[in-house]
Amino acid sequence: MTSFQIHDARACQLGEGLLWHPSLNKLFWFDIMARKLLCDDGREWQFDEHVSATGWLNDDALIIASETALLQFDLTNGTHTAICPLDAANTGTRSNDGRADPWGGFWIGTMGKNADPGQGAIYRYYRGELRTLYAPISISNAICFAPDGSHAYFADTATSQVMKVALRSGDGWPDGDPEVFLDFRGENLKPDGAVVTADGLFVNAQWGSARVACYDADGSMTQSFELLTDNITCPAFGGPARNQLFATSAKQGLNAEQKEAQSDAGKTFVINTGLEGQKEHQVIL
């Protein structure tokens, strides 16, 4: 049986975008539907549009992907400034999953606000340039990176497949075409957020399955961690030794009966796994 605790009892409509800040030793995440950034020290910040993913810039600032832009967010006073637009002319999309890469770049995916087929894309921001990497995408997810920087993972949840792509060693841009790493179509699994351990295991939250599952480099599942609610959305390793696995969840997608039965839906969990995560990479503007 999975050993876990509720790390934060604030119930999100759609918890997402976990980040353990390695020098502040604090956990940050979002309630996308409430347009909020939360921190496990009890703070939360309200935005005027959807916000979904973040990376750390320094001890005072984060990069945040919003509905229409990449933002530099000041943790000391709660203000933000725009770094660059993000699909700003398209009122039907919002940001979703994202993570910093080993070169200081920031990958971010978008999707239709109603999960409209093919309305999203995956982008990379690097050294002042935002470049489209993959489109069309319906529900961008599972953006994460091998510890040696050799490849990236990403998913379009709607396809039930996780992709893997080689990265150039000098600058981290994709090198060649993506290939299928995990194909869940026969299992009816929906890959959501993901993270890679320090020794290269792929750890994936699976929407609708009440679990986080771990896969080796060959795509074989090594273990799974069962949780209290169906819609687990995003994992992240944290704690001073990076040996705590945190996971967000969502009330969204549950009917009234399920919400009554799953009273912990939307809360943020911490799981005892015995695994060790990578240090989250710093974004370089």
Backbone as numpy.savetxt, mean C-alpha at the origin, in Angstrom:
# Nx Ny Nz CAx CAy CAz Cx Cy Cz
-2.88 -21.08 14.98 -3.72 -19.89 14.98 -2.84 -18.64 14.98
-3.24 -17.65 14.18 -2.49 -16.41 14.10 -2.52 -15.66 15.42
-1.34 -15.19 15.84 -1.25 -14.36 17.04 -1.23 -12.90 16.61
-2.25 -12.15 17.02 -2.33 -10.75 16.62 -3.06 -9.96 17.69
-2.94 -8.63 17.58 -3.65 -7.71 18.45 -4.21 -6.58 17.60
-5.16 -5.85 18.14 -5.62 -4.62 17.50 -4.64 -3.52 17.88
-3.96 -2.97 16.90 -2.97 -1.93 17.16 -3.63 -0.56 17.30
-4.65 -0.31 16.49 -5.37 0.96 16.57 -6.84 0.68 16.31
-7.70 1.11 17.24 -9.12 0.75 17.19 -9.97 1.72 16.39
-9.36 2.75 15.81 -10.14 3.65 14.95 -10.55 2.87 13.70
-11.84 2.73 13.49 -12.35 1.90 12.39 -12.48 2.73 11.12
-11.73 2.37 10.10 -11.73 3.09 8.83 -12.76 2.50 7.87
-13.35 3.36 7.10 -14.19 2.88 6.01 -13.33 2.13 5.00
-12.15 2.68 4.69 -11.20 2.02 3.79 -9.79 2.35 4.27
-9.29 1.57 5.25 -7.92 1.73 5.72 -6.94 1.30 4.64
-5.87 2.06 4.44 -4.91 1.77 3.36 -3.60 2.51 3.62
-2.61 2.19 2.78 -1.40 2.99 2.67 -0.51 3.02 3.89
-0.33 1.89 4.57 0.51 1.84 5.78 1.96 2.22 5.50
2.53 2.99 6.40 3.96 3.33 6.36 4.49 3.38 7.77
5.55 2.60 8.04 6.30 2.74 9.29 7.44 3.70 9.03
7.41 4.86 9.71 8.47 5.86 9.55 9.67 5.39 10.37
10.81 5.07 9.73 11.89 4.37 10.45 12.65 5.21 11.45
12.63 6.53 11.33 13.34 7.33 12.33 12.39 7.92 13.37
11.15 8.16 13.02 10.17 8.61 14.01 9.60 7.45 14.81
9.72 6.23 14.29 9.13 5.04 14.92 7.64 5.24 15.17
6.96 5.66 14.11 5.52 5.85 14.14 4.91 5.23 12.88
3.65 4.80 13.03 2.91 4.20 11.93 1.92 5.22 11.38
1.91 5.36 10.06 0.97 6.24 9.38 0.12 5.41 8.41
-1.14 5.81 8.24 -2.01 5.16 7.26 -3.17 6.09 6.96
-4.05 5.67 6.05 -5.13 6.51 5.57 -6.48 5.83 5.73
-7.51 6.64 5.92 -8.87 6.22 5.62 -9.22 6.96 4.33
-9.15 6.24 3.21 -9.29 6.90 1.91 -10.66 7.57 1.79
-11.71 6.86 2.18 -13.05 7.40 2.00 -13.32 8.60 2.92
-12.71 8.61 4.08 -12.87 9.75 5.01 -11.91 10.88 4.69
-10.98 10.66 3.75 -10.00 11.66 3.33 -9.10 12.09 4.49
-8.64 11.08 5.22 -7.83 11.33 6.42 -6.50 10.60 6.37
-5.47 11.22 6.94 -4.21 10.58 7.30 -4.24 10.36 8.80
-3.86 9.16 9.26 -3.84 8.83 10.68 -2.43 8.44 11.11
-2.15 8.63 12.39 -0.88 8.21 12.99 -1.20 7.46 14.27
-0.37 6.47 14.61 -0.68 5.66 15.80 -0.34 6.36 17.11
0.09 7.63 17.05 0.20 8.41 18.28 -1.11 9.13 18.59
-2.15 8.85 17.78 -3.47 9.41 18.02 -3.82 10.58 17.13
-2.85 11.14 16.43 -3.14 12.28 15.56 -3.85 11.84 14.28
-4.59 12.74 13.70 -5.14 12.53 12.37 -5.32 13.88 11.69
-5.25 13.87 10.37 -5.32 15.10 9.59 -6.37 14.93 8.49
-7.20 15.95 8.32 -8.27 15.93 7.34 -7.82 16.61 6.05
-8.15 16.01 4.91 -7.86 16.59 3.61 -9.17 16.89 2.88
-9.08 17.68 1.82 -10.29 18.04 1.08 -10.50 17.15 -0.15
-9.66 16.15 -0.33 -9.86 15.15 -1.38 -9.26 13.83 -0.91
-9.49 12.77 -1.67 -9.00 11.46 -1.27 -7.47 11.47 -1.19
-6.93 10.83 -0.16 -5.50 10.60 0.01 -5.32 9.12 0.32
-4.18 8.54 -0.12 -4.14 7.07 -0.08 -2.80 6.43 0.21
-1.69 7.09 -0.09 -0.38 6.44 0.03 0.67 7.47 0.37
1.75 7.01 1.02 2.76 7.95 1.49 4.14 7.32 1.53
5.15 8.17 1.54 6.53 7.80 1.78 7.15 8.87 2.66
8.29 8.56 3.28 8.89 9.54 4.18 9.99 10.32 3.47
9.99 11.63 3.70 11.00 12.52 3.14 12.09 12.82 4.16
11.68 13.10 5.40 12.59 13.35 6.51 11.77 13.24 7.79
12.30 13.72 8.89 11.57 13.60 10.16 10.39 14.57 10.27
10.32 15.52 9.35 9.27 16.53 9.42 8.26 16.45 8.29
8.53 15.63 7.27 7.68 15.70 6.08 7.49 14.33 5.43
6.32 14.17 4.82 5.97 12.99 4.03 5.64 13.42 2.61
5.77 12.50 1.67 5.15 12.66 0.37 3.82 11.91 0.44
2.75 12.52 -0.05 1.42 11.92 -0.02 0.82 11.96 -1.42
0.23 10.84 -1.82 -0.51 10.79 -3.07 -1.97 11.11 -2.79
-2.46 12.20 -3.39 -3.85 12.57 -3.23 -4.62 12.23 -4.51
-5.83 12.68 -4.55 -6.69 12.44 -5.70 -6.14 13.08 -6.97
-5.49 14.24 -6.82 -5.08 15.01 -8.00 -3.60 15.39 -8.03
-2.83 15.01 -7.00 -1.45 15.50 -6.95 -0.60 14.64 -6.04
0.71 14.78 -6.19 1.66 14.37 -5.16 1.94 15.59 -4.30
1.85 15.40 -2.98 1.96 16.50 -2.04 3.16 16.33 -1.12
3.77 17.43 -0.72 4.73 17.42 0.38 3.97 17.88 1.62
3.90 16.99 2.62 3.08 17.23 3.81 3.97 17.49 5.01
3.74 18.60 5.68 4.52 19.00 6.85 3.86 18.45 8.11
4.55 17.53 8.78 4.01 16.91 9.99 3.98 17.86 11.18
4.75 18.92 11.13 4.82 19.82 12.27 3.63 20.77 12.33
3.09 21.15 11.16 1.98 22.10 11.17 0.78 21.66 10.36
0.86 20.50 9.71 -0.28 19.95 8.99 -0.58 20.60 7.66
0.36 21.38 7.13 0.15 22.01 5.83 0.78 21.19 4.73
0.37 21.44 3.48 0.97 20.71 2.37 1.10 21.61 1.15
2.06 21.27 0.31 2.27 21.95 -0.96 2.33 20.91 -2.07
1.93 21.29 -3.26 1.92 20.36 -4.40 3.32 20.18 -4.95
3.67 18.92 -5.19 4.92 18.59 -5.88 4.69 18.54 -7.38
3.63 17.84 -7.79 3.26 17.76 -9.20 1.84 17.24 -9.30
1.15 17.51 -10.42 -0.20 16.95 -10.60 -0.14 15.44 -10.79
-1.26 14.76 -10.43 -1.42 13.33 -10.63 -2.79 13.08 -11.26
-2.81 12.90 -12.57 -4.07 12.66 -13.29 -5.12 13.69 -12.89
-4.69 14.93 -12.75 -5.54 15.97 -12.15 -6.73 16.34 -13.02
-6.62 16.17 -14.34 -7.71 16.56 -15.23 -8.84 15.55 -15.25
-8.61 14.37 -14.69 -9.60 13.29 -14.72 -10.33 13.27 -13.37
-11.54 13.77 -13.34 -12.29 13.85 -12.08 -12.83 12.50 -11.63
-12.70 11.47 -12.47 -13.25 10.16 -12.14 -12.27 9.21 -11.48
-11.03 9.66 -11.24 -10.02 8.78 -10.66 -9.50 9.34 -9.34
-8.84 8.45 -8.58 -8.15 8.83 -7.35 -6.91 7.97 -7.22
-6.00 8.36 -6.35 -4.83 7.53 -6.05 -5.26 6.33 -5.23
-4.41 5.29 -5.21 -4.69 4.12 -4.40 -3.41 3.64 -3.73
-2.76 2.63 -4.26 -1.60 2.02 -3.61 -0.30 2.72 -4.03
0.71 2.72 -3.15 2.00 3.31 -3.51 3.08 2.96 -2.51
4.34 3.10 -2.94 5.48 2.81 -2.05 6.75 3.39 -2.65
7.70 3.75 -1.78 9.01 4.23 -2.22 9.87 3.07 -2.67
10.72 3.32 -3.68 11.62 2.29 -4.18 13.05 2.51 -3.66
13.97 1.58 -3.90 15.32 1.69 -3.33 16.15 2.85 -3.86
15.72 3.50 -4.93 16.47 4.62 -5.50 15.94 5.97 -5.03
14.95 5.95 -4.16 14.34 7.20 -3.71 13.20 7.66 -4.58
12.79 6.82 -5.53 11.60 7.12 -6.33 10.34 6.73 -5.58
9.20 7.16 -6.10 7.92 6.86 -5.48 6.97 6.35 -6.56
6.51 5.10 -6.38 5.54 4.51 -7.30 4.15 4.73 -6.74
3.21 5.08 -7.60 1.84 5.32 -7.16 0.87 4.85 -8.24
-0.18 4.19 -7.80 -1.21 3.74 -8.71 -2.49 4.53 -8.53
-3.26 4.65 -9.60 -4.58 5.28 -9.54 -5.64 4.27 -9.95
-6.90 4.65 -9.74 -8.03 3.80 -10.11 -9.27 4.67 -10.25
-10.30 4.15 -10.92 -11.56 4.86 -10.97 -12.20 4.91 -9.60
-12.88 6.00 -9.30 -13.50 6.15 -7.99 -14.54 5.08 -7.71
-15.11 4.53 -8.76 -16.07 3.44 -8.62 -15.50 2.13 -9.14
-14.14 2.01 -9.09 -13.44 0.84 -9.61 -13.80 0.59 -11.07
-13.96 1.67 -11.81 -14.31 1.57 -13.22 -13.20 0.87 -13.99
-13.54 -0.11 -14.84 -12.51 -0.88 -15.55 -11.58 0.00 -16.39
-10.28 -0.22 -16.19 -9.28 0.40 -17.04 -9.09 1.89 -16.90
-9.58 2.50 -15.81 -9.48 3.95 -15.68 -8.21 4.41 -14.97
-7.46 3.47 -14.37 -6.28 3.85 -13.61 -4.98 3.57 -14.34
-3.88 3.84 -13.64 -2.53 3.60 -14.18 -1.57 3.49 -13.00
-0.35 3.05 -13.29 0.74 3.05 -12.30 1.82 3.99 -12.80
2.28 4.87 -11.91 3.26 5.90 -12.24 4.49 5.74 -11.34
5.57 6.38 -11.77 6.74 6.53 -10.91 7.18 7.97 -10.93
7.38 8.54 -9.73 7.97 9.86 -9.59 9.44 9.67 -9.23
10.33 10.28 -10.02 11.76 10.11 -9.78 12.51 11.34 -10.28
13.23 11.99 -9.38 14.07 13.14 -9.70 13.30 14.21 -10.48
12.10 14.52 -9.99 11.32 15.60 -10.56 10.42 15.22 -11.71
10.44 13.96 -12.13 9.63 13.52 -13.27 8.60 12.49 -12.82
7.34 12.70 -13.22 6.30 11.70 -13.03 6.04 11.04 -14.36
6.31 9.74 -14.43 6.20 9.01 -15.70 5.18 7.88 -15.55
4.31 7.74 -16.55 3.37 6.62 -16.56 4.11 5.34 -16.90
3.94 4.31 -16.06 4.59 3.02 -16.31 3.65 2.01 -16.96
2.44 1.87 -16.39 1.52 0.83 -16.86 0.10 1.36 -16.89
-0.56 1.15 -18.03 -1.97 1.52 -18.19 -2.53 0.71 -19.37
-3.82 0.39 -19.36 -4.78 0.72 -18.31 -4.70 -0.24 -17.13
-5.03 0.26 -15.96 -5.13 -0.50 -14.72 -6.50 -0.21 -14.11
-7.14 -1.23 -13.57 -8.45 -1.01 -12.94 -8.33 -0.68 -11.46
-7.61 -1.52 -10.69 -7.43 -1.29 -9.26 -5.96 -1.53 -8.93
-5.18 -0.47 -8.85 -3.74 -0.60 -8.62 -3.46 -1.04 -7.20
-2.55 -2.00 -7.05 -2.24 -2.52 -5.72 -0.89 -3.24 -5.73
-0.45 -3.66 -4.52 0.69 -4.57 -4.31 2.02 -4.03 -4.81
2.18 -2.71 -4.84 3.45 -2.12 -5.25 4.49 -2.33 -4.15
5.57 -3.04 -4.48 6.64 -3.30 -3.50 7.88 -3.78 -4.25
8.99 -3.94 -3.53 10.28 -4.10 -4.19 11.14 -5.16 -3.52
11.86 -5.92 -4.34 12.81 -6.90 -3.83 13.89 -6.18 -3.03
14.41 -6.81 -1.98 15.41 -6.13 -1.13 16.70 -5.79 -1.86
17.04 -6.53 -2.92 18.25 -6.21 -3.68 17.97 -5.24 -4.83
16.73 -4.77 -4.95 16.38 -3.82 -6.00 16.30 -4.43 -7.39
16.33 -5.75 -7.50 16.35 -6.39 -8.82 15.02 -6.31 -9.55
13.92 -6.23 -8.79 12.62 -6.19 -9.46 11.56 -5.58 -8.55
10.46 -5.19 -9.18 9.29 -4.65 -8.50 8.11 -5.58 -8.72
7.15 -5.48 -7.82 5.88 -6.18 -7.95 4.76 -5.15 -8.04
3.69 -5.51 -8.70 2.46 -4.71 -8.66 1.31 -5.60 -9.09
0.09 -5.13 -8.83 -1.09 -5.91 -9.20 -2.19 -4.99 -9.70
-3.00 -5.53 -10.58 -4.32 -4.99 -10.85 -5.29 -5.96 -10.20
-5.85 -5.56 -9.06 -6.67 -6.47 -8.27 -7.77 -7.11 -9.10
-8.31 -6.37 -10.05 -9.41 -6.87 -10.87 -9.03 -8.09 -11.70
-7.74 -8.27 -11.98 -7.28 -9.40 -12.80 -6.94 -10.62 -11.96
-6.85 -10.48 -10.63 -6.43 -11.56 -9.72 -5.02 -12.04 -10.02
-4.16 -11.16 -10.55 -2.78 -11.52 -10.85 -1.83 -10.49 -10.24
-0.68 -10.99 -9.77 0.43 -10.15 -9.32 1.52 -10.24 -10.36
2.03 -9.08 -10.78 3.06 -9.01 -11.80 4.44 -8.73 -11.17
5.46 -9.09 -11.92 6.84 -8.88 -11.50 7.61 -8.30 -12.68
8.42 -7.28 -12.44 9.18 -6.67 -13.52 10.60 -6.36 -13.05
11.58 -6.63 -13.91 12.97 -6.32 -13.61 13.19 -4.81 -13.60
14.15 -4.36 -12.79 14.48 -2.94 -12.69 15.93 -2.71 -13.07
16.21 -1.58 -13.73 17.59 -1.23 -14.07 18.36 -0.90 -12.81
19.58 -1.38 -12.72 20.35 -1.22 -11.50 20.76 0.23 -11.25
20.92 1.02 -12.29 21.42 2.37 -12.11 20.40 3.37 -11.61
19.13 3.21 -12.07 18.14 4.23 -11.74 16.77 3.68 -11.37
16.58 2.36 -11.42 15.34 1.78 -10.95 14.17 1.82 -11.91
14.38 2.27 -13.15 13.29 2.22 -14.11 13.07 0.78 -14.57
11.83 0.40 -14.91 11.58 -0.97 -15.37 12.43 -1.34 -16.58
12.85 -2.59 -16.60 13.72 -3.11 -17.65 13.05 -4.34 -18.27
12.32 -4.13 -19.34 11.60 -5.24 -19.97 10.14 -5.26 -19.57
9.44 -6.25 -20.06 8.00 -6.35 -19.82 7.70 -7.09 -18.52
6.62 -6.72 -17.84 6.22 -7.46 -16.65 5.81 -8.89 -17.01
5.98 -9.79 -16.04 5.53 -11.17 -16.21 4.69 -11.56 -14.99
3.86 -12.55 -15.15 2.99 -12.97 -14.04 3.81 -13.68 -12.98
3.70 -13.19 -11.74 4.35 -13.83 -10.60 3.38 -14.75 -9.87
2.18 -14.25 -9.59 1.15 -15.05 -8.92 -0.15 -14.93 -9.72
-0.77 -16.05 -10.00 -2.04 -16.06 -10.72 -3.10 -16.68 -9.82
-3.97 -15.83 -9.31 -4.99 -16.27 -8.35 -6.35 -16.53 -8.99
-6.42 -16.52 -10.31 -7.73 -16.61 -10.94 -8.46 -17.90 -10.59
-7.73 -18.98 -10.48 -8.37 -20.25 -10.14 -8.78 -20.35 -8.68
-8.23 -19.46 -7.82 -8.52 -19.49 -6.39 -9.51 -18.40 -5.98
-9.87 -17.55 -6.93 -10.78 -16.44 -6.65 -10.26 -15.55 -5.53
-8.95 -15.31 -5.53 -8.33 -14.42 -4.55 -8.09 -13.05 -5.18
-8.18 -12.01 -4.37 -8.02 -10.64 -4.85 -6.81 -10.00 -4.16
-5.67 -9.90 -4.86 -4.49 -9.31 -4.24 -4.67 -7.83 -3.98
-4.42 -7.43 -2.75 -4.49 -6.03 -2.35 -3.06 -5.55 -2.09
-2.83 -4.77 -1.05 -1.49 -4.26 -0.78 -0.50 -5.36 -0.46
0.80 -5.06 -0.65 1.84 -6.05 -0.41 3.12 -5.38 0.03
4.00 -6.20 0.64 5.31 -5.74 1.08 6.25 -6.94 0.97
7.55 -6.67 0.86 8.54 -7.74 0.73 9.43 -7.74 1.97
9.68 -8.93 2.52 10.52 -9.05 3.71 11.98 -8.80 3.38
12.80 -8.72 4.42 14.24 -8.49 4.24 14.91 -9.63 3.49
14.34 -10.83 3.54 14.93 -11.94 2.79 14.11 -12.32 1.56
13.25 -11.40 1.09 12.65 -11.57 -0.22 11.32 -12.27 -0.29
10.64 -12.50 0.82 9.32 -13.11 0.78 8.26 -12.05 0.48
7.32 -12.41 -0.37 6.25 -11.50 -0.80 5.05 -11.70 0.12
4.64 -10.63 0.81 3.58 -10.71 1.81 2.40 -9.88 1.31
1.26 -10.53 1.12 0.14 -9.93 0.41 -1.16 -9.96 1.23
-1.78 -8.79 1.39 -3.13 -8.71 1.94 -4.10 -9.13 0.85
-5.10 -9.92 1.21 -6.01 -10.45 0.20 -7.45 -10.06 0.53
-7.97 -9.13 -0.26 -9.31 -8.57 -0.07 -10.35 -9.68 -0.13
-11.21 -9.70 0.88 -12.29 -10.66 0.91 -11.94 -12.00 1.51
-10.67 -12.21 1.91 -10.21 -13.51 2.38 -9.80 -13.53 3.85
-9.90 -12.39 4.53 -9.59 -12.31 5.96 -8.18 -12.79 6.29
-7.22 -12.45 5.43 -5.87 -12.93 5.70 -4.81 -12.11 5.00
-3.59 -12.29 5.49 -2.36 -11.88 4.82 -1.59 -13.16 4.53
-1.12 -13.34 3.29 -0.44 -14.58 2.91 0.97 -14.28 2.43
1.87 -15.24 2.66 3.30 -15.08 2.38 3.72 -16.07 1.31
4.51 -15.59 0.32 4.93 -16.41 -0.82 6.44 -16.31 -1.01
7.05 -17.42 -1.40 8.49 -17.41 -1.66 8.76 -16.94 -3.09
10.04 -16.93 -3.46 10.43 -16.40 -4.77 9.88 -17.20 -5.93
9.50 -18.44 -5.70 8.90 -19.28 -6.75 7.38 -19.14 -6.82
6.81 -18.35 -5.92 5.37 -18.16 -5.92 4.62 -19.18 -5.10
5.31 -19.96 -4.29 4.65 -20.95 -3.43 4.29 -20.30 -2.10
3.06 -20.51 -1.63 2.66 -19.94 -0.36 3.35 -20.69 0.78
3.99 -19.94 1.67 4.71 -20.54 2.79 3.90 -20.50 4.08
3.05 -19.51 4.25 2.21 -19.41 5.44 1.17 -18.32 5.21
0.12 -18.35 6.04 -0.88 -17.29 5.99 -1.27 -16.91 7.41
-1.74 -15.69 7.55 -2.09 -15.13 8.85 -3.55 -14.71 8.80
-4.38 -15.44 9.50 -5.82 -15.20 9.47 -6.19 -14.08 10.45
-7.13 -13.22 10.02 -7.55 -12.09 10.84 -9.06 -12.09 11.02
-9.57 -11.05 11.70 -10.94 -11.06 12.19 -11.97 -10.53 11.21
-11.53 -9.97 10.11 -12.46 -9.34 9.19 -12.05 -9.62 7.75
-13.02 -9.63 6.86 -12.78 -10.12 5.50 -11.81 -9.26 4.70
-11.99 -7.94 4.78 -11.30 -7.06 3.83 -10.03 -6.47 4.43
-8.96 -7.27 4.35 -7.62 -6.82 4.76 -6.98 -6.15 3.55
-6.40 -4.96 3.77 -6.05 -4.11 2.64 -4.56 -3.88 2.40
-3.78 -3.68 3.46 -2.38 -3.29 3.25 -1.51 -3.73 4.42
-0.39 -4.42 4.15 0.56 -4.78 5.21 1.77 -3.84 5.22
2.43 -3.76 6.35 3.70 -3.04 6.46 4.44 -3.55 7.69
5.75 -3.71 7.55 6.57 -4.10 8.69 7.02 -2.86 9.43
7.05 -2.98 10.77 7.49 -1.86 11.59 7.97 -2.33 12.94
8.04 -1.38 13.86 8.66 -1.63 15.15 10.15 -1.38 15.04
10.83 -1.13 16.15 12.28 -0.84 16.12 13.11 -1.92 15.43
12.69 -3.19 15.52 13.41 -4.28 14.86 12.75 -4.70 13.55
11.71 -3.97 13.13 10.97 -4.27 11.89 10.45 -5.71 11.87
10.08 -6.23 13.02 9.58 -7.60 13.10 8.10 -7.66 13.48
7.42 -6.52 13.40 5.98 -6.47 13.61 5.31 -6.25 12.26
4.31 -7.07 11.96 3.58 -6.91 10.71 2.24 -6.25 11.01
2.07 -5.04 10.51 0.83 -4.31 10.66 -0.06 -4.55 9.44
-1.36 -4.43 9.63 -2.29 -4.61 8.51 -3.52 -3.74 8.72
-3.88 -2.98 7.70 -5.12 -2.21 7.72 -6.26 -3.06 7.20
-7.48 -2.57 7.45 -8.67 -3.29 6.97 -9.74 -2.27 6.61
-10.88 -2.78 6.12 -11.93 -1.89 5.61 -13.32 -2.38 5.99
-14.18 -1.41 6.33 -15.61 -1.71 6.44 -16.26 -1.72 5.06
-15.66 -0.99 4.13 -16.20 -0.93 2.78 -16.29 -2.33 2.18
-17.36 -2.61 1.46 -17.51 -3.91 0.82 -18.22 -4.94 1.67
-18.52 -4.62 2.92 -19.27 -5.52 3.79 -20.74 -5.12 3.81
-21.62 -6.10 3.80 -23.04 -5.79 3.94 -23.39 -5.60 5.42
-24.63 -5.24 5.70 -25.02 -4.92 7.08 -24.82 -6.11 8.00
-25.13 -7.30 7.54 -24.96 -8.50 8.37 -23.49 -8.75 8.66
-22.63 -8.59 7.65 -21.20 -8.79 7.85 -20.62 -7.75 8.79
-21.05 -6.51 8.68 -20.55 -5.47 9.58 -20.92 -5.77 11.02
-22.10 -6.30 11.23 -22.51 -6.64 12.59 -21.68 -7.80 13.13
-21.38 -8.77 12.27 -20.61 -9.94 12.71 -19.12 -9.63 12.84
-18.63 -8.67 12.07 -17.20 -8.34 12.05 -17.00 -6.96 12.68
-17.09 -6.92 13.98 -17.06 -5.65 14.71 -15.69 -4.97 14.65
-14.65 -5.71 14.26 -13.31 -5.12 14.17 -12.96 -4.68 12.76
-13.91 -4.72 11.85 -13.66 -4.26 10.48 -13.22 -2.80 10.48
-12.21 -2.50 9.69 -11.70 -1.15 9.57 -10.59 -0.80 10.53
-10.34 -1.66 11.51 -9.28 -1.40 12.50 -7.92 -1.83 11.94
-6.86 -1.42 12.61 -5.49 -1.75 12.19 -4.91 -2.77 13.16
-4.40 -3.86 12.61 -3.91 -4.99 13.39 -2.40 -5.03 13.39
-1.83 -5.70 14.41 -0.41 -6.03 14.42 -0.29 -7.53 14.65
0.50 -8.19 13.80 0.56 -9.64 13.75 1.95 -10.12 14.14
2.00 -11.17 14.95 3.26 -11.81 15.31 3.58 -12.85 14.25
4.58 -12.61 13.40 4.87 -13.50 12.27 6.22 -14.19 12.36
7.17 -13.66 13.10 8.53 -14.19 13.08 9.32 -13.73 11.86
8.73 -12.86 11.04 9.40 -12.35 9.84 10.03 -10.98 10.14
10.96 -10.59 9.28 11.60 -9.28 9.41 11.42 -8.51 8.11
10.99 -7.25 8.22 10.77 -6.44 7.04 11.98 -5.62 6.66
11.90 -5.04 5.48 12.90 -4.07 5.05 12.62 -2.72 5.71
13.65 -1.92 5.86 13.46 -0.52 6.22 12.81 0.20 5.05
11.77 0.97 5.32 11.11 1.72 4.26 12.09 2.72 3.64
12.13 2.75 2.32 13.07 3.61 1.62 12.64 5.09 1.71
13.61 5.96 1.76 13.37 7.39 1.83 13.14 7.94 0.43
12.11 8.76 0.26 11.85 9.40 -1.03 12.75 10.62 -1.17
13.39 10.74 -2.32 14.27 11.88 -2.62 13.58 12.75 -3.66
13.24 13.96 -3.30 12.57 14.86 -4.25 13.54 15.41 -5.27
